[in-house]
Amino acid sequence: MIKVLAIGNSFSDDARTYIPQIAAASGIELVFGNLYIGGCSLERHHQNMTEDAVAYSYTKTGAEGREASIREALEEEKWDVVTMQQASHFSGLYETYQPYLTKLSEYVKKYAPQAEQVIHETWAYEITSTHPNFPTYDCDQKKMYLQLRSAYDQAAASLGGVRVIPAGDAMQIARSHPIFDYANGGKSLNRDGFHASWTHGRYLIGLTWVEMLTGADLTDNSFVPVKEDQPELTPTAEEIKVLKECAHKAVEARQYKRI
């Protein structure tokens, strides 16, 4: 069994949706905990940490959701992995990461010393996004992606070279495939211009997390994401194959040694 806790926001909530099911289909028992505040930045995580604030919606595989503090969640399980991330709108601005990330890392080390700390790389917005912070990146998806990739790499280096879950890379790789090339008539991997789409986007992110954290070969993984109230959003067999390939390419490009 692997136990993973995300100190995140709506982007980690997107990630968690299908991770346990993908893992289970490959014979991996995985517990996923998510500390959620919409749009939560590292600065706000740091403030909540300092105040021991019961400020998060805390969900965990197999348990009822509740409100919790970061410390409560860290102490509840013997986590194997704890992930951290920046709010998407600050993702490409490294100056917004510090000193909050370093302080948060020290806090995680104090209350979950056994856990591997990992950075979750979020993704760039859709080319037509109306997010109020997209102009920070000149409303340019590629510019946002390049800046956030650089910032997350700096963040990982600042913590001693920790591993990065390349969700942003996977999203950008998939966007270069004709099926998901939104600029040229393909499907968008976003549902509102910035969050992952209900099935395809969330599935892609989930694949990336599972492969990165477990090393599993997901080629023959049988899980297919279905949104019960919108079955028309179920990916086709071809789309599933492409998304698996894109996730694998992203993970394969980033090989880290455990510290």
C-alpha atoms as one frame of an Amber mdcrd trajectory, in Angstrom:
protein
   0.000   0.000   0.000   1.111   3.543  -0.719  -0.292   6.520   1.188  -0.191
   9.951  -0.437  -1.203  13.297   1.045  -1.571  16.405  -1.123  -1.329  19.837
   0.463  -3.077  21.570  -2.380  -6.110  23.219  -3.862  -8.546  22.554  -6.708
  -5.707  21.318  -8.930  -4.828  18.552  -6.468  -8.566  17.878  -6.228  -8.559
  17.332 -10.007  -5.610  14.985  -9.586  -7.134  12.853  -6.842 -10.349  12.034
  -8.709  -9.195   8.884 -10.495  -5.880   8.046  -8.807  -7.183   5.282  -6.486
  -9.136   3.634  -9.332  -6.186   3.744 -11.733  -3.924   2.298  -9.054  -6.435
  -0.420  -8.114  -6.744  -1.507 -11.764  -2.997  -2.178 -11.682  -3.201  -4.099
  -8.409  -1.864  -1.215  -6.305  -3.630  -0.283  -3.075  -3.377   3.473  -2.723
  -4.806   5.855  -0.143  -5.039   9.478  -1.266  -5.586  12.352   1.127  -6.239
  15.874  -0.127  -6.154  19.121   1.841  -8.257  21.476  -0.228  -8.895  25.201
  -0.321  -9.812  26.583  -3.725  -6.995  28.688  -5.186  -4.825  28.174  -2.116
  -1.307  29.575  -2.509   1.860  28.532  -0.717   1.681  31.768   1.250  -1.782
  30.853   2.512  -0.695  27.282   3.321   2.133  28.810   5.349  -0.262  31.093
   7.198  -2.601  28.189   7.962   0.363  26.120   9.119   1.543  28.878  11.433
  -1.922  29.316  12.940  -2.688  25.567  12.983  -5.908  26.586  11.276  -8.701
  24.066  10.757  -9.244  25.627   7.366  -9.196  22.755   4.869 -11.733  20.461
   3.332  -9.968  17.162   3.954 -10.887  14.124   1.902  -9.288  10.698   2.069
  -9.912   7.447   0.241 -12.453   5.374   2.130 -13.314   8.069   4.672 -15.906
  10.797   5.029 -14.706  14.315   4.290 -14.231  16.760   7.145 -12.510  19.984
   8.074  -8.913  19.655   9.233  -5.620  21.445   9.730  -2.401  20.560   7.948
  -0.962  19.149  11.175  -4.013  16.940  11.789  -3.748  15.401   8.333   0.020
  14.929   8.564  -0.317  13.090  11.864  -3.337  10.986  10.908  -1.505   8.465
   8.712   2.050   7.282   8.186   2.233   8.939   4.770   4.683   7.622   2.204
   4.479  10.776   0.082   3.430  14.360   0.803   3.018  16.672  -2.186   3.125
  20.450  -2.308   2.230  22.882  -5.075   1.690  26.531  -5.836  -1.648  28.079
  -6.730  -2.042  27.883 -10.498  -2.115  31.646 -11.027   1.242  32.050  -9.235
   2.725  28.880 -10.755   5.085  30.661 -13.140   6.271  33.275 -10.636   8.995
  31.717  -8.504   9.242  34.794  -6.300   5.818  33.824  -4.892   7.078  30.404
  -3.730   9.558  31.490  -1.086  10.044  31.549   1.827   6.702  29.760   2.157
   7.643  26.516   0.413  10.778  26.039   2.506   8.865  26.694   5.734   6.088
  24.305   4.692   8.667  21.642   3.840  10.216  22.002   7.292   6.765  21.644
   8.861   6.050  18.483   6.869   9.420  17.087   7.949   8.496  17.744  11.588
   5.106  16.009  11.537   5.682  13.386   8.813   9.442  12.734   8.909   9.111
   9.416   7.098   7.384  10.890   4.043   9.050  11.627   0.735   8.318  15.215
  -0.214   7.310  15.695  -3.840   6.384  18.736  -5.916   3.161  18.631  -7.963
   3.667  20.610 -11.154   0.357  22.197 -12.135  -0.563  23.059 -15.735  -0.977
  26.047 -18.018  -4.399  27.437 -18.825  -6.320  26.812 -22.032  -5.539  29.202
 -24.908  -9.003  30.780 -24.596  -8.994  30.964 -20.807 -10.736  33.918 -19.207
  -9.040  33.385 -15.840  -8.347  36.855 -14.383  -4.663  36.026 -13.876  -4.000
  34.689 -17.373  -2.879  38.198 -18.503   0.073  37.766 -16.115   1.389  35.439
 -18.829   0.162  37.634 -21.714  -2.708  35.155 -22.170  -0.117  32.872 -23.775
  -0.410  29.188 -22.864   3.110  28.309 -23.994   4.618  31.212 -22.058   2.722
  30.184 -18.928   3.840  26.576 -19.321   7.509  27.466 -19.775   7.449  29.799
 -16.782   5.689  27.334 -14.478   7.966  24.497 -15.512  11.002  26.619 -14.669
   9.499  27.741 -11.363   8.586  24.217 -10.275  12.068  22.991 -11.186  13.532
  25.769  -9.023  11.162  24.778  -6.234  12.271  21.146  -6.410  15.926  22.187
  -6.408  15.363  24.429  -3.383  14.220  21.381  -1.394  17.327  19.410  -2.294
  16.302  18.023  -5.667  13.003  16.367  -4.786  10.958  14.669  -7.474   8.358
  16.468  -9.559   5.044  14.992 -10.673   4.983  16.353 -14.249   1.255  16.934
 -14.628   1.881  20.207 -16.457   4.251  18.468 -18.859   1.712  15.710 -19.539
  -1.001  18.248 -20.262   1.222  20.144 -22.694   2.389  16.969 -24.450  -1.230
  15.857 -24.902  -2.163  19.263 -26.310   0.311  18.690 -29.128  -1.605  15.580
 -30.287  -4.275  16.193 -32.966  -7.031  14.745 -30.767  -6.370  17.329 -28.041
  -5.036  20.196 -30.144  -7.748  22.652 -29.153  -6.374  25.442 -31.356  -7.061
  23.290 -34.395 -10.402  21.756 -33.483  -9.294  19.113 -30.989 -10.802  18.482
 -27.565  -9.872  20.785 -24.719  -8.366  19.121 -21.671  -9.917  21.843 -19.515
 -13.521  22.227 -18.415 -13.493  25.963 -17.736 -10.268  27.234 -19.207  -8.053
  26.232 -16.287  -9.268  23.213 -14.292  -8.816  19.773 -15.872 -11.739  18.454
 -17.907 -14.039  16.080 -16.029 -12.802  12.855 -17.615  -9.970  13.259 -20.145
  -8.001  15.902 -18.244  -8.449  14.414 -14.795  -7.622  10.950 -16.127  -4.417
  12.216 -17.746  -3.302  13.847 -14.502  -4.184  10.714 -12.531  -2.143   8.525
 -14.867   0.826  10.831 -14.460   0.647  10.721 -10.670   0.285   6.941 -10.480
   3.106   6.188 -12.890   5.420   8.743 -11.298   4.807   7.605  -7.738   4.637
   3.838  -8.265   6.613   3.151 -11.433   3.720   1.037 -12.694   3.379   0.231
 -16.391  -0.115   1.494 -17.162  -0.251   0.357 -20.784  -2.807  -2.362 -20.093
  -4.525  -0.625 -17.183  -8.244  -1.328 -17.608  -9.762   1.631 -15.778 -11.866
   3.996 -17.880 -13.154   7.245 -16.341 -16.895   7.784 -16.536 -18.887  10.788
 -15.335 -22.205   9.190 -14.495 -24.352  12.222 -15.229 -22.522  12.866 -18.524
 -21.667   9.470 -20.055 -20.958  11.176 -23.380 -17.715  12.436 -21.828 -16.316
   8.904 -21.529 -13.008   8.688 -23.456 -12.825   6.408 -26.483 -10.327   3.544
 -26.657  -8.118   5.644 -28.934  -8.232   8.601 -26.558  -7.352   6.355 -23.622
  -4.333   5.035 -25.525  -3.128   8.540 -26.417  -3.527   9.851 -22.866  -1.582
   6.891 -21.476   1.203   7.550 -23.967   1.331  11.256 -23.097   1.481  10.596
 -19.366   4.254   8.067 -19.902   6.269  10.475 -22.048   6.051  13.118 -19.347
   7.158  10.734 -16.601   9.862   9.109 -18.701  11.452  12.509 -19.342  11.920
  13.117 -15.604  13.948  10.481 -13.845  14.935  11.343 -10.283  16.888   9.470
  -7.670  15.297   9.357  -4.255  17.136  11.547  -1.766
